[in-house]
Amino acid sequence: ALTNFGVETFLQHFLTMTMPPLPRTADCGVINPVKEDFSAFVFKIQANMNKAHRDRIAFMRICSGKFEAGMEVTHVQGGNKKIKLPQPQQMMASERHMIDTAYGGDIIGVFDPGIFSIGDTLTNSAEKFAYEGIPTFAPEHFARVRQVDTMKRKQFIKGTEQIAQEGAIQIFKIPGAGLEEVIVGVVGTLQFDVFEYRMKNEYNVDLRMTSLPYDHLRLIESMDCHPDEIVLCTGAAVLQDFRDRYLLAFDGEWSVGFLTKHNPGLVLADTLSV
């Protein structure tokens, strides 16, 4: 067994091998981790971690300053709204414990009443800034999804919205249509099984899924016409995400040339970001 001296020596050597908190880029420049003002960004949201309470936890990485339980911060992407962060917690496997303080480089979880999204910045700095968006992998497999039991519409909408906000599975709406059915986009087909399992076990909703031919997705950065007026090629569709951004789903890169040629002013982003 290690003596106290041995443990202390081990930890000292361990610290020399680990990376210190790194500076991070924001829209105002690089933020130093030793900056006194607190700042952090949300990188993960998980719903139903405690099924008995249907809780949602937003995980955030502290990038600078000192975090204290109950402190008031500005939610930049929430319209610079002032909010408090009560009951912060840290987790190890299935165990969780409340904390009072945390520092740059630490990861904490806070209760999310449905106001956070991945990539959101929180700070108590007088100078408001936002950290760079988090790139996401564009989905390559798509399916049309609807609930089997139409009486469970409320549970279906709640489940799809919450899972979409988590970011692991991307869920899209058909513009102008209701939420009786959605389009699910994933990187790997196994994620369809995960989505179906979670909807059944966490929201008690059985799904009917139909495969779609799309394998590419691009965010529409700008367009000179209404989305309904976009000239589409065969195997293409206009979709909306849960931030009401318009996107184009299509089959094959060759479709980009057709879409841009027949829709002057249409600009498609190269990558997706949250």
Secondary structure, DSSP 8 states (H G I E B T S, - for coil): ---HHHHHHHHHHHHHHS-----EEETTEEE-TT-SS-EEEEEEEEE-SSTTTT-EEEEEEEEESEEETT-EEEEGGGTSEEEE--S-EEEETTEEEE-SEEETT-EEEEE-SS---TT-EEE--SS---B---EE----EEEEEEESSGGGHHHHHHHHHHHHHHSSSEEEB-TTS-SSEEEEEESSTHHHHHHHHHHHHHH---EEEEEES--EEEEEEE-SS-GGG----TT-EEEE-TT--EEEEESSTHHHHHHHHHSTT-EE-SSEE-
